[in-house]
Amino acid sequence: MRSESEIKLHDEIFSRLKSIIVDLLRVSQEKISVQIPEITIETDLVDDLGLDSVEMLDLTTAISAEFGVNPDAGQMINVRTIDDAVKYILELKSKS
């Protein structure tokens, strides 16, 4: 069972990551007329949001800048959901 501080940190990272993804999708939306879907912790980055390889690279760069971590592009291939991304960020933060 996670402690209250771990839950709070998880929720904070989710909120910040959600903001990053909404900004990323807004840029994509300007190119094509697409409505930004609701983003939850279970949202799939590829299947639900349609992120392509370039957008995943943009997300990796944004995560690095926002959270002060250095995600590995090879590891980001395994990140499918928002929850996967949050857990990966938490893992990177615990190593720094």
N, C-alpha and C positions, 0 to 999 in steps of 0.2 A: 504494500500500500504506500502510495506517495504521500509525502508530508505536505502540509499546507503551503510551505514556501516553494516546494517543487511544482505544485499545482499552479500557484500564482505565476511562477516563471514560465511554465508551459503556456498558460493563457496569455501572458504578455508577448511571448514570442509569436504565438498564433496571431494575435492582433496586429503586430508589426509586419509579419509576413503577409497577412491578408491585404494590408495596405500596399505593400510592394507589388503584389500580384494584381491588384485592381489598377494601379498605375501602369503596369506593364500591359494589361489588357486594354486600357484606354488608348495607349499608343497604337496597338493593333487595331482597335475599333475605328480609329481615324482613317486607317487604310481601307478597311472593309466595314460595311454596315452590319455590326453584330452587337447584340445586347449582352452586357456583362451578366453572367449567371450569379445566383447566390453562391457564396463561398462558405463552406463549412469545413470542419476538421477532416471530414471524410472525402472531400472533393478530390477527384483524380485530376492531376495536372494535364495529362494528355487527353484522356477520354472525355472529361467533363469540360475542361477549359480550352482544349485544342492547342496547347502549347507545342510548338515545333522545336527542332533542335537549336535554332538560333535564339528563340525566346527562352529556352532552358539555359542557354549560355548567359543570356541577359539576366535571368533570375539568379544564376550562380554568382555573377558579378555583383548584383544588388545585395544578395545575402552577405557577401564578403564585406561590402561597404557598410551595410546597416548594422551587422552584428560583430564586426571585427574578427571574423574567423576566415579561414582559407579553405573553402570546400574544394574537394578534388572532383574535377569534371568526370572522371571515371566512376566515382562513387555516386555522383548525381544521377547517373543512369538508373540506379536502383531506387531513386526517390520517385514514387508514383503519386502519393497523396500528400495533402497538406500536412497530415499527421506525420508521415514519413519525413518530410522536410523539417518539421519542428523537432522531431527526435534527433535527426542528423545535426541540426544546429546545437541542440543541447549537448550532444556527444562531443562536438567540436569545441564548444565552450568549456566543457569539463576538462579537456586536454590542454587548454591554454592557461 
